[in-house]
Amino acid sequence: MKHKNKKRQTRLKTKLGLPDLEHAKLAVIVSLRSFESQRSYRHSIDEFVAWYCSAPRLSLNKTVVLRYRLHLEDRHLAAGTINVRLAAVRRLAYEAADSGLLSPDHAAGIRRVKGVKKLGCRLGNWLTAEQARVLWQLPDPDTLKGKRDRAILAVLLGCGLRRRELTELTNEHFQRREDHWTIVDLIGKGGHVRTVPVPTWVKQTVARNPNEHMACHGCPVASLPVG
């Protein structure tokens, strides 16, 4: 008696339940290095999941994501905010397909959903040189906390570092190259490594602390006690 071997074909899902969405969300969060990116993507995915589960469950495909984009536009959100939300949804679909939870065809359709065009250029607000100088000189240089705050403000204003970059900065990053102080091998957003020029006044401010020179101790710039 002959037995026929039948290949078992797994049918990929088009509708994802909460456990599937949660699994895909965790895969997205784990793949991100930056804490800020993790927080942003987690919030964006949670918002999408809440919207997706608030209506009768539909197939997770390009049409649904287009409807979600219209929903975001109806809320009068900024173009940049909408594009961040859509980027998180695309990443969610990619991870779901990569984990075998969603059809690759559906995921490919979702990744083709375009963001909202940014029209015009935002003027923005920034400090004048005088306002920046006044801000930097506000902390009391005679106290431990004041010295720390001056060092932090000097690095932020003079070098343009992000908050996360500042908290991970140590004195080993400060090196003299070709008669100029620089911050070398700084790992920034997205894992990019860059070199940042350091004005002389910034380096002098960082070097001032109760022990005369921070560079002698190799401690992070922002690690002095709050007081």
Rosetta blueprint (number, residue, H / E / L):
1 M L
2 K L
3 H L
4 K L
5 N L
6 K L
7 K L
8 R L
9 Q L
10 T L
11 R L
12 L L
13 K L
14 T L
15 K L
16 L L
17 G L
18 L H
19 P H
20 D H
21 L H
22 E H
23 H H
24 A H
25 K H
26 L H
27 A H
28 V H
29 I H
30 V H
31 S H
32 L L
33 R L
34 S L
35 F H
36 E H
37 S H
38 Q H
39 R H
40 S H
41 Y H
42 R H
43 H H
44 S H
45 I H
46 D H
47 E H
48 F H
49 V H
50 A H
51 W H
52 Y H
53 C H
54 S H
55 A L
56 P L
57 R L
58 L L
59 S L
60 L L
61 N L
62 K H
63 T H
64 V H
65 V H
66 L H
67 R H
68 Y H
69 R H
70 L H
71 H H
72 L H
73 E H
74 D H
75 R L
76 H L
77 L L
78 A L
79 A H
80 G H
81 T H
82 I H
83 N H
84 V H
85 R H
86 L H
87 A H
88 A H
89 V H
90 R H
91 R H
92 L H
93 A H
94 Y H
95 E H
96 A H
97 A H
98 D H
99 S L
100 G L
101 L L
102 L L
103 S L
104 P H
105 D H
106 H H
107 A H
108 A H
109 G H
110 I H
111 R H
112 R L
113 V L
114 K L
115 G L
116 V L
117 K L
118 K L
119 L L
120 G L
121 C L
122 R L
123 L L
124 G L
125 N L
126 W L
127 L L
128 T L
129 A H
130 E H
131 Q H
132 A H
133 R H
134 V H
135 L H
136 W H
137 Q L
138 L L
139 P L
140 D L
141 P L
142 D L
143 T L
144 L H
145 K H
146 G H
147 K H
148 R H
149 D H
150 R H
151 A H
152 I H
153 L H
154 A H
155 V H
156 L H
157 L H
158 G H
159 C H
160 G L
161 L L
162 R L
163 R H
164 R H
165 E H
166 L H
167 T H
168 E L
169 L L
170 T L
171 N H
172 E H
173 H H
174 F E
175 Q E
176 R E
177 R E
178 E L
179 D L
180 H E
181 W E
182 T E
183 I E
184 V E
185 D E
186 L E
187 I E
188 G L
189 K H
190 G H
191 G H
192 H L
193 V E
194 R E
195 T E
196 V E
197 P E
198 V L
199 P L
200 T H
201 W H
202 V H
203 K H
204 Q H
205 T H
206 V H
207 A H
208 R L
209 N L
210 P L
211 N L
212 E L
213 H L
214 M H
215 A H
216 C H
217 H L
218 G L
219 C L
220 P L
221 V H
222 A H
223 S H
224 L L
225 P L
226 V L
227 G L
